Amino acid sequence: MGLLDQLGGMLGGNSSNNSGSVDYMAILQWVEQQGGISGLLDKFRQGGLTEVVQSWIGTGANLPISGQQVQNIISKVALQQLSSKLGMGSQETSGLIAQLLPDIVDKLSPKGEEPVNPDLMSLGMSLLKGKLFG
């Protein structure tokens, strides 16, 4: 069992519905499969959300996105892959991505600069600390 798997278990296990927690590591692994944070941000920019993405990277307030916007930008197959890992429907999964992605990007860009090769493991540890001590 790798460190990423162990962290995933600590953050939410393999099921998001049984304990009411979210499997953050499954989400971070999925982000990596989508081309990492940069790949996802590019998809959102290409989908017409450049200003929204910039708000997540910048130091000001994060503009929100909706689950429907996520569904319009992320492929149905990719959403279904994450949905099956999380044990939820595609609409619920896209809503979760809409809720978490701005915060993930914001945490990875504290100086207002787009993250280059972000350390998702450190982010996972940060999420874990927040879950245990927050």
C-alpha positions in Angstrom: 0.0 0.0 0.0 1.5 3.3 -1.1 1.6 6.5 0.9 -1.0 8.1 -1.4 -3.3 5.1 -0.7 -2.7 5.4 3.0 -3.4 9.1 3.0 -6.5 8.4 1.0 -7.7 6.0 3.6 -7.1 8.5 6.4 -8.8 11.2 4.5 -12.0 9.4 3.7 -11.4 5.7 3.0 -12.8 4.2 -0.2 -16.4 5.3 0.5 -17.7 8.8 0.7 -21.2 7.9 1.7 -20.8 5.6 4.7 -19.0 8.0 7.0 -20.2 11.2 5.4 -16.6 12.2 4.6 -15.1 12.8 1.2 -12.4 10.7 -0.3 -10.0 13.7 -1.0 -7.2 11.5 -2.2 -9.5 9.9 -4.8 -10.2 13.4 -6.0 -6.6 14.4 -6.1 -5.7 11.2 -8.0 -8.5 12.0 -10.5 -7.1 15.5 -10.9 -3.7 14.0 -11.8 -5.4 11.7 -14.4 -7.0 14.8 -15.9 -3.5 16.4 -16.6 -3.0 17.7 -13.1 -4.2 21.1 -11.9 -2.7 22.8 -15.0 -4.6 20.5 -17.3 -7.9 21.1 -15.5 -7.4 24.8 -15.4 -6.7 24.8 -19.2 -10.0 22.9 -19.7 -11.9 25.5 -17.8 -10.2 28.3 -19.7 -11.1 26.7 -23.0 -14.6 26.4 -21.7 -14.9 30.2 -21.4 -14.1 30.5 -17.6 -10.8 32.3 -17.8 -11.9 35.0 -15.4 -13.2 32.5 -12.9 -9.9 30.5 -13.1 -7.9 33.6 -12.6 -9.9 34.4 -9.5 -8.9 31.1 -8.0 -5.2 31.7 -8.7 -5.2 35.4 -7.7 -5.2 36.6 -4.1 -8.7 38.0 -4.1 -12.0 36.2 -3.6 -12.7 33.0 -5.6 -15.5 33.2 -8.1 -17.9 30.2 -7.8 -18.7 27.7 -10.4 -21.7 25.4 -10.6 -22.0 21.7 -11.0 -23.6 22.3 -14.4 -20.5 24.3 -15.5 -18.3 21.4 -14.4 -20.5 19.0 -16.5 -20.2 21.3 -19.5 -16.4 21.3 -19.3 -15.3 17.9 -18.0 -16.0 14.9 -20.1 -18.8 12.6 -19.2 -16.4 9.7 -19.0 -14.1 11.5 -16.6 -16.9 12.5 -14.3 -18.2 8.9 -14.4 -14.8 7.6 -13.4 -14.7 9.9 -10.4 -18.3 9.2 -9.5 -17.7 5.5 -9.3 -14.6 6.0 -7.1 -16.7 8.2 -4.8 -19.8 6.2 -4.9 -22.0 9.1 -6.0 -24.0 10.2 -9.0 -22.5 12.4 -11.7 -24.5 15.4 -10.6 -23.4 15.1 -7.0 -19.8 14.6 -8.2 -19.8 17.7 -10.4 -21.3 19.7 -7.5 -18.5 18.5 -5.3 -15.8 19.4 -7.9 -17.5 22.8 -8.2 -17.2 23.2 -4.4 -13.6 21.9 -4.0 -11.7 22.9 -7.1 -11.6 26.7 -6.3 -10.3 25.9 -2.9 -7.7 23.4 -4.1 -6.4 25.9 -6.7 -6.4 28.7 -4.2 -4.3 26.6 -1.7 -1.9 25.7 -4.5 -1.4 29.4 -5.5 -1.0 31.4 -2.3 1.2 34.0 -3.9 -1.3 34.6 -6.8 0.8 32.6 -9.3 -0.4 29.6 -11.2 1.1 26.4 -9.6 3.7 24.7 -11.7 4.1 21.0 -10.9 2.1 21.5 -7.7 2.7 19.1 -4.8 -0.6 17.4 -4.4 0.8 15.2 -1.7 1.4 18.3 0.5 -2.1 19.5 -0.3 -3.4 16.0 0.8 -1.5 16.4 4.1 -3.0 19.9 4.5 -6.5 18.6 3.9 -5.8 15.8 6.4 -4.6 18.2 9.1 -7.7 20.3 8.6 -9.9 17.2 8.9 -8.2 16.0 12.1 -7.5 19.3 13.8 -10.0 21.7 12.2 
